[in-house]
C-alpha cells in the first residue's frame, strides 16, 4: 500500500513550515534566555555576562549576572592564563559581597566580606570589612586580618587562638 497524503495535510504542513520560518527569522531580534551580554530597555546590562581577556574570545576574564545594570549573584574572575583568581557572591538584600581569592594552585588564599556603597561624590566605594581569613598554598590557616572600612588593623594576619 502506497503512502498518500491529502490536500489538507499538505496545507497544514505548509502553514507549519511558514510559521517556523517566520519564528526563526525573528529569533535573533528577541532576547533568548541563554544568550550572553544583553541589555534591557534602558540599555543597562542585564542577564548573564562574560568578558574575555583576548580579542579571540578564548580566555575568559570574568563571568556573572547583571540585573538592570547592577551586578548580582555569583561572579568568577580569571587570570590571563585562565586560572580562577577570585569569586564573589553579591548579596543585594544584605548589601555585601562574600569574596574568596585563590592561590595559583587553586587553594583558597584569603576570604572575607566586602561592601560596595554609594559614595558621597556620586561614585561608589568598594571596601573590605571585618575579619578576613588567610591561608597558605596548602590550605593551612595563616591567621585573620581585620579591616575597618577597607583599612587593615594589622599589617600581617594574626593567628587566633580559641
ChimeraX attribute file (.defattr): number of C-alpha atoms within 10 A of each C-alpha:
attribute: neighborCount
match mode: 1-to-1
recipient: residues
	/A:1	3
	/A:2	4
	/A:3	4
	/A:4	7
	/A:5	8
	/A:6	7
	/A:7	9
	/A:8	9
	/A:9	11
	/A:10	11
	/A:11	10
	/A:12	11
	/A:13	12
	/A:14	12
	/A:15	12
	/A:16	12
	/A:17	11
	/A:18	12
	/A:19	12
	/A:20	12
	/A:21	12
	/A:22	11
	/A:23	11
	/A:24	11
	/A:25	10
	/A:26	10
	/A:27	11
	/A:28	9
	/A:29	8
	/A:30	8
	/A:31	13
	/A:32	10
	/A:33	9
	/A:34	7
	/A:35	11
	/A:36	17
	/A:37	14
	/A:38	16
	/A:39	16
	/A:40	13
	/A:41	8
	/A:42	9
	/A:43	10
	/A:44	14
	/A:45	19
	/A:46	20
	/A:47	22
	/A:48	18
	/A:49	17
	/A:50	16
	/A:51	15
	/A:52	15
	/A:53	16
	/A:54	11
	/A:55	7
	/A:56	7
	/A:57	11
	/A:58	10
	/A:59	17
	/A:60	20
	/A:61	21
	/A:62	19
	/A:63	17
	/A:64	21
	/A:65	21
	/A:66	19
	/A:67	15
	/A:68	16
	/A:69	15
	/A:70	12
	/A:71	20
	/A:72	19
	/A:73	14
	/A:74	16
	/A:75	19
	/A:76	18
	/A:77	20
	/A:78	18
	/A:79	15
	/A:80	14
	/A:81	10
	/A:82	13
	/A:83	17
	/A:84	21
	/A:85	20
	/A:86	21
	/A:87	21
	/A:88	22
	/A:89	18
	/A:90	23
	/A:91	15
	/A:92	12
	/A:93	6
	/A:94	8
	/A:95	11
	/A:96	18
	/A:97	23
	/A:98	16
	/A:99	21
	/A:100	19
	/A:101	19
	/A:102	18
	/A:103	18
	/A:104	13
	/A:105	11
	/A:106	15
	/A:107	16
	/A:108	22
	/A:109	23
	/A:110	22
	/A:111	20
	/A:112	21
	/A:113	19
	/A:114	22
	/A:115	21
	/A:116	14
	/A:117	13
	/A:118	11
	/A:119	10
	/A:120	8
	/A:121	7
	/A:122	7
	/A:123	8
	/A:124	12
	/A:125	14
	/A:126	14
	/A:127	16
	/A:128	22
	/A:129	19
	/A:130	18
	/A:131	18
	/A:132	20
	/A:133	20
	/A:134	22
	/A:135	19
	/A:136	14
	/A:137	14
	/A:138	12
	/A:139	14
	/A:140	12
	/A:141	18
	/A:142	17
	/A:143	18
	/A:144	21
	/A:145	22
	/A:146	21
	/A:147	19
	/A:148	12
	/A:149	14
	/A:150	15
	/A:151	13
	/A:152	17
	/A:153	13
	/A:154	11
	/A:155	9
	/A:156	13
	/A:157	19
	/A:158	15
	/A:159	13
	/A:160	10
	/A:161	5
	/A:162	3
